[in-house]
Amino acid sequence: MGVLNSCTLVLMNSIAVPSPSPLLIKSFRASSKAFPSLTCFCSINNSNSSESEEEKRKERVSLSGIVNEQVEELLSKDENKSLLDGLEKASLRVEMAKKQLAFIEEQELAAKKFRDYVNKLEGQASEIAECQREISEAKALVEEAERALSVSESGAEDGEGIDRDKERLESVKAASIAALVGTLSGLPICFTQVTDTTQLLLPLGINFISCILFGATFRYAVRKNFDDVHLKTGVAAAFGVVKGLATLGGGPVLELNFESFLSHAVDGTIYVSENFFIFVCAAVALDYCFKTRLLSPFPIDRSI
């Protein structure tokens, strides 16, 4: 067995094939038993170890030729070819598996980098949202400041461009027109409340003075908002409610019974409606004068 191992070592050293496979070595060991002449020759070579170097070299050369022939014979067999083909295919599969494993590792690394990038973007998105909120708040403050500045500038311009004497004159004209129209529109109402013409002096005087105040107030309240119906009717309603309730207050005293409450409610409604009618007529007359340029709204437009 020792002779066979030493012979096998010599054969393996003399074979010029790189990295032989285990299957090939096993096949070669199995085939060495079928060649007794080769085993005998190896035993003779081992027993004659005292021969010269030249003979050893010749023996090695001859042994190398024999081994090459045996290897070629083994490789030429169909069963060994199938084993070698299987080995090559297995090697290819291993290489492909290595490549796939490397590709999977690259994909995992790329996925990790992508997750890190997404987390970073999410952090930046929250910062951007906070910055946008601060910017919107600052923009709102700037807009509010601009509006306040524009209002102050317009107020300063109005104060500088107002001709007070002309404004007073236009207010007197508006008060006169409102007093005339309001007094005339209140005449039918006054006729229903008196029995003698001498009694008309007090209600007509009250209507005249109230309409004078209404005309001046209406001009300053409406200004150039000619299309604002709510503003114009609101001023007339305010004067009508105040004057009507004042008239109701000058009547009989309210008693704590249902008839008195009902009577005062009906009278108050009538007084308020009558006075509202008077001031609405005055307001319609003033609005017509403003639109036809018979009166100038406040403030007077100096470009006209």
C-alpha positions as CSV (number, residue, x, y, z in Angstrom):
1,M,0.0,0.0,0.0
2,G,3.0,2.3,0.8
3,V,4.5,1.5,-2.7
4,L,1.2,2.4,-4.3
5,N,1.0,5.7,-2.5
6,S,4.5,6.7,-3.4
7,C,3.9,5.7,-7.0
8,T,0.7,7.7,-7.0
9,L,2.6,10.7,-5.7
10,V,5.2,10.4,-8.4
11,L,2.5,10.1,-11.0
12,M,0.6,13.2,-9.7
13,N,3.9,15.2,-9.7
14,S,4.6,14.2,-13.3
15,I,1.1,15.0,-14.6
16,A,0.9,18.5,-16.3
17,V,-2.8,19.0,-15.7
18,P,-3.8,22.0,-13.4
19,S,-6.0,21.3,-10.4
20,P,-7.3,17.7,-11.1
21,S,-10.8,17.0,-9.9
22,P,-11.4,14.4,-7.0
23,L,-13.4,12.3,-9.4
24,L,-10.5,12.0,-11.8
25,I,-8.1,11.0,-9.0
26,K,-10.5,8.4,-7.7
27,S,-10.9,7.0,-11.2
28,F,-7.1,6.9,-11.6
29,R,-6.6,5.1,-8.3
30,A,-9.3,2.5,-9.3
31,S,-7.6,2.0,-12.7
32,S,-4.1,1.5,-11.2
33,K,-5.2,-1.8,-9.8
34,A,-6.0,-3.1,-13.3
35,F,-2.3,-2.6,-14.4
36,P,0.0,-4.9,-12.5
37,S,2.9,-4.2,-14.7
38,L,2.7,-0.5,-13.6
39,T,2.6,-1.5,-9.9
40,C,5.5,-3.9,-10.4
41,F,7.5,-1.3,-12.2
42,C,7.0,1.1,-9.4
43,S,8.1,-1.5,-6.9
44,I,11.3,-2.2,-8.8
45,N,11.9,1.5,-9.1
46,N,11.5,1.9,-5.3
47,S,13.8,-1.1,-4.6
48,N,16.5,0.2,-6.9
49,S,16.9,3.5,-5.2
50,S,20.7,3.4,-5.4
51,E,20.8,3.8,-9.2
52,S,22.2,6.8,-10.9
53,E,20.4,10.0,-11.5
54,E,20.4,9.4,-15.2
55,E,18.5,6.2,-14.8
56,K,16.0,7.9,-12.5
57,R,15.5,10.7,-15.0
58,K,14.9,8.1,-17.8
59,E,12.5,6.2,-15.5
60,R,10.6,9.4,-14.8
61,V,10.4,10.2,-18.5
62,S,9.1,6.7,-19.3
63,L,6.8,6.8,-16.3
64,S,5.5,10.2,-17.4
65,G,4.7,8.8,-20.9
66,I,2.9,5.9,-19.4
67,V,0.9,8.1,-17.0
68,N,0.0,10.5,-19.9
69,E,-1.2,7.5,-21.9
70,Q,-3.3,6.3,-18.9
71,V,-4.7,9.7,-18.4
72,E,-5.6,10.1,-22.0
73,E,-7.2,6.7,-21.9
74,L,-9.2,7.6,-18.9
75,L,-10.3,10.9,-20.4
76,S,-11.3,9.3,-23.6
77,K,-13.8,7.0,-21.9
78,D,-17.5,8.0,-22.2
79,E,-18.3,7.7,-18.5
80,N,-15.5,10.0,-17.6
81,K,-16.5,12.5,-20.2
82,S,-20.0,12.6,-18.7
83,L,-18.5,13.1,-15.3
84,L,-16.3,15.9,-16.6
85,D,-19.3,17.5,-18.4
86,G,-21.3,17.3,-15.2
87,L,-18.4,18.9,-13.3
88,E,-18.2,21.7,-15.8
89,K,-22.0,22.3,-15.6
90,A,-21.9,22.3,-11.9
91,S,-19.0,24.8,-12.0
92,L,-21.1,27.0,-14.3
93,R,-24.0,26.8,-12.0
94,V,-21.8,27.7,-9.0
95,E,-20.5,30.7,-11.0
96,M,-24.1,31.8,-11.9
97,A,-25.2,31.4,-8.3
98,K,-22.2,33.5,-7.2
99,K,-23.2,36.2,-9.7
100,Q,-26.8,36.1,-8.6
101,L,-25.8,36.4,-5.0
102,A,-23.6,39.4,-5.8
103,F,-26.5,40.9,-7.8
104,I,-28.9,40.4,-4.8
105,E,-26.4,42.0,-2.4
106,E,-26.1,45.0,-4.8
107,Q,-29.9,45.2,-4.9
108,E,-30.1,45.1,-1.1
109,L,-27.4,47.8,-0.8
110,A,-29.3,50.0,-3.3
111,A,-32.6,49.4,-1.4
112,K,-30.9,50.4,1.8
113,K,-29.5,53.6,0.2
114,F,-32.9,54.3,-1.2
115,R,-34.6,53.9,2.2
116,D,-32.0,56.2,3.8
117,Y,-32.6,58.8,1.0
118,V,-36.4,58.5,1.4
119,N,-36.0,59.1,5.2
120,K,-33.9,62.1,4.5
121,L,-36.4,63.5,2.1
122,E,-39.2,63.0,4.6
123,G,-37.2,65.0,7.2
124,Q,-36.6,67.7,4.6
125,A,-40.3,67.7,3.6
126,S,-41.3,68.4,7.2
127,E,-38.8,71.2,7.4
128,I,-40.1,72.6,4.1
129,A,-43.7,72.5,5.4
130,E,-42.7,74.4,8.5
131,C,-40.9,77.0,6.4
132,Q,-43.9,77.4,4.1
133,R,-46.1,77.9,7.1
134,E,-43.8,80.5,8.5
135,I,-43.7,82.2,5.1
136,S,-47.5,82.2,4.8
137,E,-47.8,83.8,8.3
138,A,-45.2,86.4,7.4
139,K,-46.9,87.1,4.1
140,A,-50.2,87.6,5.9
141,L,-48.5,90.0,8.3
142,V,-47.0,91.9,5.4
143,E,-50.3,92.1,3.6
144,E,-52.0,93.4,6.7
145,A,-49.2,96.0,7.2
146,E,-49.6,97.0,3.5
147,R,-53.4,97.4,3.9
148,A,-52.9,99.5,7.1
149,L,-50.3,101.6,5.3
150,S,-52.5,102.2,2.3
151,V,-55.4,103.1,4.5
152,S,-53.2,105.6,6.4
153,E,-51.9,107.0,3.2
154,S,-55.4,107.4,1.7
155,G,-56.6,109.0,4.9
156,A,-53.6,111.4,4.8
157,E,-54.3,112.2,1.2
158,D,-58.0,112.8,1.9
159,G,-57.2,115.1,4.8
160,E,-54.8,117.1,2.7
161,G,-57.0,117.3,-0.4
162,I,-60.3,118.3,1.4
163,D,-61.6,121.8,0.8
164,R,-63.5,122.3,4.1
165,D,-65.5,125.3,2.8
166,K,-66.8,123.4,-0.2
167,E,-67.5,120.3,1.9
168,R,-69.6,122.4,4.2
169,L,-71.5,123.9,1.3
170,E,-72.3,120.5,-0.2
171,S,-73.4,119.3,3.2
172,V,-75.7,122.3,3.6
173,K,-77.1,121.6,0.1
174,A,-77.7,117.9,1.0
175,A,-79.4,118.8,4.3
176,S,-81.6,121.3,2.5
177,I,-82.7,118.8,-0.1
178,A,-83.4,116.1,2.5
179,A,-85.3,118.6,4.7
180,L,-87.5,119.8,1.8
181,V,-88.3,116.3,0.5
182,G,-88.7,114.8,3.9
183,T,-91.0,117.5,5.1
184,L,-93.2,117.3,2.0
185,S,-93.4,113.4,2.2
186,G,-94.4,113.7,5.9
187,L,-97.3,116.1,5.2
188,P,-99.9,113.4,4.5
189,I,-98.9,111.7,7.8
190,C,-99.1,114.9,9.7
191,F,-102.6,115.6,8.3
192,T,-103.8,112.4,9.8
193,Q,-102.5,113.3,13.3
194,V,-104.0,116.8,13.7
195,T,-107.4,118.4,13.5
196,D,-106.3,122.0,12.9
197,T,-103.8,123.5,10.5
198,T,-102.2,125.4,13.4
199,Q,-101.3,122.0,14.9
200,L,-99.1,121.2,11.9
201,L,-96.3,123.5,13.0
202,L,-94.8,121.2,15.6
203,P,-94.7,117.9,13.6
204,L,-93.5,119.7,10.4
205,G,-90.8,121.5,12.4
206,I,-89.6,118.1,13.9
207,N,-89.6,116.5,10.5
208,F,-87.7,119.4,9.0
209,I,-84.9,119.4,11.7
210,S,-84.7,115.6,11.6
211,C,-84.3,115.6,7.8
212,I,-81.6,118.3,8.0
213,L,-79.5,116.1,10.3
214,F,-80.3,113.0,8.1
215,G,-79.2,114.8,4.9
216,A,-75.8,115.8,6.3
217,T,-75.3,112.4,8.0
218,F,-76.3,110.5,4.8
219,R,-73.7,112.3,2.7
220,Y,-70.9,111.5,5.1
221,A,-72.0,107.9,5.7
222,V,-72.6,106.9,2.1
223,R,-69.7,108.8,0.5
224,K,-69.1,107.2,-3.0
225,N,-70.8,103.9,-2.3
226,F,-73.8,104.6,-4.5
227,D,-74.5,100.9,-5.3
228,D,-74.6,99.8,-1.6
229,V,-78.3,99.5,-1.0
230,H,-77.9,98.1,2.5
231,L,-75.8,101.1,3.6
232,K,-78.3,103.6,2.3
233,T,-81.4,101.9,3.7
234,G,-79.5,101.2,6.9
235,V,-79.0,104.9,7.5
236,A,-82.7,105.7,6.8
237,A,-83.8,102.8,9.0
238,A,-81.6,104.0,11.9
239,F,-83.1,107.5,11.8
240,G,-86.6,106.1,11.4
241,V,-86.4,103.7,14.4
242,V,-84.9,106.3,16.7
243,K,-87.5,109.0,15.8
244,G,-90.4,106.5,15.9
245,L,-89.4,105.2,19.3
246,A,-89.0,108.8,20.5
247,T,-92.5,109.6,19.3
248,L,-93.8,106.5,21.1
249,G,-92.1,107.6,24.3
250,G,-93.9,110.9,24.2
251,G,-97.3,109.1,24.2
252,P,-99.2,107.5,27.1
253,V,-97.4,105.7,29.8
254,L,-97.0,101.9,29.5
255,E,-99.1,99.9,31.9
256,L,-98.5,96.3,33.1
257,N,-101.3,94.7,31.2
258,F,-101.8,93.0,27.9
259,E,-103.9,95.8,26.3
260,S,-101.2,98.4,27.1
261,F,-98.4,96.2,25.7
262,L,-100.4,95.5,22.5
263,S,-101.3,99.2,22.1
264,H,-97.7,100.3,22.5
265,A,-96.5,97.7,20.1
266,V,-99.0,98.7,17.4
267,D,-98.3,102.4,17.9
268,G,-94.5,101.8,17.9
269,T,-94.7,99.9,14.6
270,I,-96.8,102.7,13.1
271,Y,-94.5,105.5,14.3
272,V,-91.4,103.6,13.1
273,S,-92.9,102.9,9.7
274,E,-94.1,106.5,9.2
275,N,-90.7,107.9,10.0
276,F,-88.9,105.2,8.0
277,F,-91.0,106.3,5.0
278,I,-90.0,109.9,5.5
279,F,-86.3,109.2,5.7
280,V,-86.4,106.8,2.8
281,C,-87.9,109.5,0.6
282,A,-85.2,111.8,1.6
283,A,-82.6,109.2,0.9
284,V,-84.0,108.5,-2.6
285,A,-83.8,112.3,-3.3
286,L,-80.2,112.6,-2.2
287,D,-79.2,109.4,-4.1
288,Y,-80.7,110.9,-7.3
289,C,-78.9,114.2,-6.8
290,F,-75.6,112.3,-6.2
291,K,-76.0,110.3,-9.4
292,T,-77.0,113.3,-11.5
293,R,-74.1,115.4,-10.1
294,L,-76.4,117.9,-8.5
295,L,-74.7,117.1,-5.3
296,S,-71.1,116.0,-4.7
297,P,-70.4,113.1,-2.5
298,F,-67.9,113.2,0.3
299,P,-65.1,113.9,-0.4
300,I,-65.4,116.1,-3.4
301,D,-63.6,114.7,-6.4
302,R,-61.2,117.5,-7.4
303,S,-60.5,116.0,-10.8
304,I,-64.0,116.9,-12.1
